[in-house]
Structure formats: structure tokens, C-alpha cells
Amino acid sequence: MRGATRHATWAACAAAVALAAIGCGGGGNSGGASGVFSSSWGDPQNPLEPANTNEVQGGKVLDMIFRGLKRYDAKTGAAENMLAEKIETSDSRNFTITVKDGWTFSNGEPVTAQSFVDAWNYGAGLRNNQKNAKFFGYIEGYDKVHPDSGSQSADTLSGLKVTGPHTFTVELNQKFSTFPDTLGYVAFAPLPKAFFDDHAAWVSKPVGNGPYTVESYTKGSQMSLRRWDGYPGDDKARNDGVDLKVYTDNNTAYTDLMAGNLDLVDDVPAAQLKNVRSDLGDRYINSPAGIIQTVAFPFYDKNWDTSDALKVRQGLSMAIDRGQITNTIFQKTRTPATDWTSPVLGAEGGFQDGLCGEACSYNPSKARKLIEEAGGLPGRQIKLSYNADMGSHKEWVDAVCNSINNALGNDTACVGNPIGTFADFRNQIGRHKMPGPFRAGWQMDYPLIQNFLQPLYYTNASSNDGKWSNKDFDQLVDQANATTDQAKAVRLFQQAEEVVRDNMAAIPLWYQNGSAGYSERLSDVALDQFSVPVYNEIKVS
């Protein structure tokens, strides 16, 4: 997410970056520092401000250049203290946070309690237009700094108080028992004074407190990150740095990997899955991750927000042969979804295997009947929108549309609607102008059932891109967040998920494994629970 670059060969090819041509890779055979490796990447939608990033590509960078109060274990996903010395509460509404001493930003500024409070106030402010502002919505005073209508009447959250150089208090507007576990999400990262003193300069070259620093970034070309030798954490980088190279086609990235011009591909394209094990052997990774792929709907379009439209949504779900698509397109690296969360949560964490029931089972005759009862498809045809630049989306979107068309006996009932880049796709979604259903993959921000439900389906939530709204769902989420009984909270969230099911707020498609392939130069390559490479652990030979 989000620039003269290190390799002259790459700079010479910048104008042709869309081709990511072999010979311009800067990988294992291109010279330069032996401890620097290259990885595939995509331009982020927004500038690399922690509170303005809610998509994967930018998140990869922010996770390398920032450390927050909590950090999620790469193997288990458990929230563990990072910069937090301790987080204390007696009522799940008022928290006292102590920040560890001795931490600095890479520009030498100390990380203090004020660094967090200033960052959170900035992220919450309406006039700053941050994508993740809603994550601060539980802090007292949010309604003043980010009102639903009108201009903000306060510059700071009344629920945040700095009580010492390394302590601050947080007062929430209701009980939220799992609030501390959310604080590993990058929106809650601290910010240096340099961010506020010269914002434009900071955005052009972000300064954080993580194990890497940003050396340079050329949009559409490459971001170069380098190890920060002064990093005080115990998760120091075990390599000299990472060159994140922009690819608009992950098949090209895979070709560059095989040609020795790229070291790491962190999303193996569907077209290569048949051959990847023979191509890479042990250098291919396929591991479970907290990711679900869904089809979302524009509920702001009245054609999709009626009782008949519910039948259409249910019918479309039944018209999708998830088993065949995950077997043939994805070579069993996806699992047909039967709920709206992820198996990585486990039953105790709220995963409900089979919750979707009949509505997620392939049943062409029932699908056709439901849609006919509803009077047919809105506009007589649905255009399933997706970004065409990464993720092998064309293949599965075409397969989904073919399945729907076969079930309905109409070759033109569903067509794919490619949108050039991920950034363009997200911008169109943000303007609420989608012409019909659209792909809506979700990678968890933190491993809680709350994160699979509230950001996506709560009224006006940060990632509720289709603008679905249901009072029963909202009330159950509020009750779940308010209880201090963790088991009860999970049950309430499960009840809220049943409301999502009964209204088919989105069509669950499949749970996604993380996949990656890497060159012989690298070792100790692994993906975390979010399917992101654990960059700082990678060694370069």
C-alpha cells in the first residue's frame, strides 16, 4: 500500500512496469546487496497512513514499518503485547495503557503515550477522511470528532487522556471486552511528530517504528524497504531489506520467479496451481488463513433491497457450484464456505461449520425456481465486478458466472465486469456506484469473530461497502461487545451471523488458503494467519 530505485536495470524498465519484463526483475541474479530480496506487490489504494489503509497491499508495508501495542502471533494469530507493557481494566469500558519505554521511531523520536493518542485522534477526525475512522468509534467523544452529519465539533476524543510520558487512559462509550485484542490492527499504530509537522513529506516517505524503513517508492514500479538497524524490538529483520515490485498480472510475477528475476510470489495464480508443486517442490507454501471470498451486493440500489431481491440472492448462491470451482480452478487450495467467518477461528472462536445450510449448497432447480418467483434478475442480467490486475479473479468470476448461467438456462444471465486495477476497483466501490454484485474478499484484521462481522455488516461500518443495514444484527453486535463473558460474546456474535444468513447479506464463496512460492536464495519463508509473508524472518543466502 501503499524512488530512484536500487537496481539500475529496474529503473530503466519503469516505463514498462506493467509488463514486469524478464530481465528487469532485480531478483537473485541481478546484483546488488545479497541480503535484499524481491517480492511481488500491488500499488496500494491510498497513502500509507495507518488509519487510511484497509486493504491488503498497503497493509503489507505498514506491518513492516510499524509496531503497535499488540502484535498477532504469526502461527496462532493470538494477540500478544508488543509496545504495551500492560493494559488494565476493571469494567471493560475504562482502560489504562502503559507503553514500554525505550522505543523510538526510525527518525529518532521517542514513542510515547502521546504518539498513540495523537495518532488515534487524527485517525478518528472527520476532516482527515481516514478509511479506518470507524475503528475508533467505541471511544468516548467519537460522535463529536466524527459526526454522522455536519462538521466535527471537537478536535480530540474526550475518551483519550495522556496521564504520563508512557501512560494513557481510554474511556469507551460502552463496554467492549475484547478491545485490547483489536489493538494490534495497524489503524491503532503510533505516529511521530514528523507526521503532523510536515504531512506531505511524511506521506512521500513514511517514518514508522517497525523493523524496516522506506527507502524509496515509485508508484507503479517499486517500493524499496531496508532493515532498520536501530530497531529495538526482538523481531528484528533477518535480511537487509525487501524490494516490493508492482505487478498488474500475477502470472507474470510467477514467470519472473521461475526465470530467476523475482524471489517471492505471495499469491500463486490459479493458472499455475496444477504445476506449482513440480515447479517449486518444497518452495511452495499452501497454508490456512483468515480469508473468505464473498459476493457483495449494492443495497443502496433499491433493486437489490427488496423481499424479491432476497430470493434472488439466495437463488444465486444456490446456483454456484463451489465444489467444482474450488477443485478445478483452485486445485483444492480453497474450501467451499458454509458460513461468513473462517475455520481458523475454531469452534470456540465462533466458526459455525454448515451455518449457511441449503442456501450454500449447489441446487440448480431450486435456484431457478427462487429467481423465477422473484420475477427474474434485476435488469435481467447481473454484472459481477472484480479487479482484473491481481488474484486470478477473472478465472473464478467466469466460472461463477458460467455456473449461474448453466443453472438458470441462460447464457447471458451473468457476465464478469473487469475493472482495471485494485485501486480503481476500490475507488468505484467507495463511491457506491457499483452496477451490481461485486467480489468482496475479506482478510481478517485480527482473529476475532467480531472482525468478520461488524466491519462488514454493521450499519455504516468501515468496510460495509454494500451499505446493508439491519437493526437486529446491530443490536446483537452491541450486546456481544458489551459482555465481559467471552463465551457469551461469541454466542451473541453467532446469533448476529444468523441474521446475516437469513438475509443473505453477502454470498459466501470459499475460505482461502495463503499461497506463496519462492526462489532458492530464500529460506525460512512462511505465511502468517493473515496469509502475509513474515518478511522479517526471511533469510537470504
LINNOR-V21016 format. One record per helix or strand of 3 or more residues. SS is the DSSP state (alpha for helix, beta for strand). FROM is the first residue (numbers start at 0). LEN is the number of residues. If there is no record, write none. Layout:
ss=SS from=FROM len=LEN
ss=SS from=FROM len=LEN
This chain:
ss=alpha from=7 len=5
ss=alpha from=13 len=6
ss=beta from=35 len=6
ss=alpha from=49 len=3
ss=alpha from=55 len=10
ss=beta from=69 len=3
ss=beta from=78 len=3
ss=beta from=83 len=6
ss=beta from=93 len=6
ss=alpha from=112 len=12
ss=alpha from=125 len=3
ss=alpha from=132 len=4
ss=alpha from=141 len=4
ss=beta from=159 len=5
ss=beta from=166 len=6
ss=alpha from=178 len=6
ss=alpha from=185 len=3
ss=alpha from=192 len=5
ss=alpha from=198 len=6
ss=beta from=211 len=7
ss=beta from=221 len=6
ss=beta from=240 len=6
ss=alpha from=249 len=10
ss=alpha from=269 len=3
ss=alpha from=275 len=8
ss=beta from=283 len=13
ss=alpha from=301 len=3
ss=alpha from=306 len=12
ss=alpha from=321 len=7
ss=beta from=333 len=3
ss=alpha from=342 len=7
ss=alpha from=356 len=4
ss=alpha from=363 len=10
ss=alpha from=377 len=3
ss=beta from=381 len=6
ss=alpha from=392 len=16
ss=beta from=413 len=6
ss=alpha from=421 len=9
ss=alpha from=448 len=9
ss=alpha from=470 len=12
ss=alpha from=485 len=18
ss=beta from=506 len=12
ss=alpha from=534 len=3
